Amino acid sequence: MSRYLDMVDDPAHVKKLTLEQMTKLAEEIREELIIKLSKHGGHVGPNLGVVELTLALHYAFSTPKDKLIWDVSHQSYVHKLLTGRKNRFHTIRTTDGLNGFALRSESEHDCYGAGHAGTALSAALGMAAARDKLGTSEHIVCIFGDAALTNGISFEALNNIAHTTKRFIGILNDNEFSIAKNVGAISGYLNKLITHPRYAQLQKDIARWMSRLPKGDLALKLARKAEEGVKGAVAEVALEHAPGDMPGDGRGGYGSSLIFEELGIRYLGPIDGHDLPTLINCLEFAKNYDRPIVLHVLTKKGKGFEAALKHPEKFHGLGPYDAQTGDTPPAKPGAPPNYQDVFGQALVRLCQKDNSLVGITAAMPSGTGLKALEKAMPDRYFDVGIAEEHAVIFAAGMATMGFHPVVAIYSTFLQRAFDCIVHDVALQDLPVIFCMDRAGLSCNDGPTHHGLFDIAYLRCVPNVIAMAPVDEDEMVDMMFTATHQQHPTFIRYPRGAAEGVPIKEQPRLLEIGKAEVIRNFAPQGGRKVALFGLGNLCRLARQVAEQLTAEGFNCAVINPRFTKPIDAGTTEFFARGADAVMTFEDHVLMGGYGSSVLELLNEKGITTPVVRIGWPDQFIEHGTTVDSLRQKYGLTVDNAVAQVKAVLNGEVVPVSAPHALVGVG
Ligand SMILES: Cc1ncc(C[n+]2csc(CCOP(=O)(O)OP(=O)(O)O)c2C)c(N)n1
């Protein structure tokens, strides 16, 4: 039997469906998500939660004219299915396939790209302001999660909405989860709203009104009723405390006014986010409303898939799984651990010996590995919500009081806190330790998540010590070393599996700014190449050295360890002795480690040619594997060997040539 999903390939088709047909379509979409995503993984839970909401949005609004702006946009898969990308859906997050987030270049229905949290309200408000100026009539609809609402930018936008426009529709998609359970006062506040008996009544009232009112202008009448109902509820809520609620709980119990109403934004909800008719009617109301409005929609992360409902954190985003059971393949015996897990366990051991250490995460306890600390020493663990700027300044505050905070934030998300690093941590020279996971490629997530800029954005900041380990044992040495510093210290390490080396019982204190010479030049041999392999790319440097040696070159391999300060003495020594220098880094070439080597050689008047291997000056797309992207951009033994030979032959290789990752200084 053919499915409605097979017939729906455009939002216009959704509008032609009856409620029953849409309900059936919702089921088919869930099945499609569960089965298609099982092969490569993805954001399963968040998307299963927004099936009805997305259908209702496309029923009530007309993209691309109307604008749907998704916060983070990891929950836009259903939107992709309904906007002409159904036949390519199985390619999502794979090489040359659909991106896992909204992408302007992918579809005219994706009006705004994202991947980082908290941007949607500001972007949507900008669009609304532009629309008002242009005098056009499109609807601007912003869909943001309860955890995105804990982000500072979201509040900066909320503060600005009522002053900027009269027409703005926000959809607060509240599933009570961030990746892990949402934390903080905002989540407590939302919980108060959704559990209040008056709001439970509202849901029933809406259903009753819908069944009684005649067709035609049903939506409008319903909406008016709903608005009155909310007004009444708000007034009553404002006057009373719920039974058992503490008026003095710091938030005034239920006596507090609704945040949105206080900000000049009409609040409507909570609304059952799986009830299609209610959703559609509320959206129709919002559409015709002449003030900014937020609909508070309650959804269930993972709805329709037992395993995802049971394990919401795991199913927020995951790799391949069994579509029946939700089981994920067991780790291969003897497989190396992930960097994040080594980090988490090492931090627990360090915290056990050093009372000044605390761990801080911005809503990423599992992804960063800090969950181990939460479990072992909960009083030394802080989850501050999706609030990277706050996390960094919070750490700065603790550091002024004698603590040694360890801030674990992915390289890409730390970008947001750059000013806090400069103004709060580095300028005051505070001993905050930053552990940056996902430094390098986050391959299937793509450009929003690749951590390819941190060396560049940290190199220019005074007082900073920055390092990159070649393996997990050295990462623990670096963590240990960082705990002995009285300056801001940064450690970058890649996503996923480490090298599988044993970890020493007692970590080693490293000398700051000192590189490790892995292999010196042989006393005899051909032309000399000095290869500086930073972090995880040291392995590539070694492979290149092997290949060159086999071809008669005389190679030295150096593990730089530090990107700031770089080891000037060792770098100068090898550069003077070599016919060519090569640098390798999992980072953009522009301003990265290789650039720092070039600057040093220039200062010293050393003219040895430098071949830099790294990522070109362009945003790198997503891909199925790291290897596929390295292959495409030439981060390979063959390309590196060819480039250094060309340079030794006196050829000039263009810097940042498309799809080549070699620059010659
Ligand atoms: C700046 C930033 N920090 C962290 C993340 C990682 N992250 C992706 S989704 C997510 C949780 C989002 O929760 P919510 O907004 O409630 O949406 P839901 O997944 O529950 O639908 C987090 C923390 C991110 N994308 N951006």
The ligand as a Gaussian input file, in Angstrom:
#p B3LYP/6-31G(d) Opt

LIG

1 1
 C       26.540000      26.779000      21.523000
 C       26.187000      25.306000      21.588000
 N       26.493000      24.597000      22.697000
 C       26.193000      23.287000      22.765000
 C       25.574000      22.667000      21.733000
 C       25.294000      21.165000      21.765000
 N       23.853000      20.903000      21.732000
 C       23.221000      20.541000      20.599000
 S       21.592000      20.316000      20.803000
 C       21.700000      20.649000      22.441000
 C       20.487000      20.586000      23.299000
 C       19.400000      21.402000      22.761000
 O       18.305000      21.274000      23.596000
 P       16.963000      21.991000      23.220000
 O       17.251000      23.369000      22.750000
 O       16.041000      21.869000      24.365000
 O       16.461000      21.161000      21.975000
 P       16.039000      19.612000      21.952000
 O       17.230000      18.840000      21.490000
 O       15.641000      19.205000      23.329000
 O       14.952000      19.567000      20.974000
 C       23.017000      20.960000      22.812000
 C       23.471000      21.270000      24.165000
 C       25.278000      23.432000      20.594000
 N       24.703000      22.903000      19.513000
 N       25.574000      24.735000      20.566000

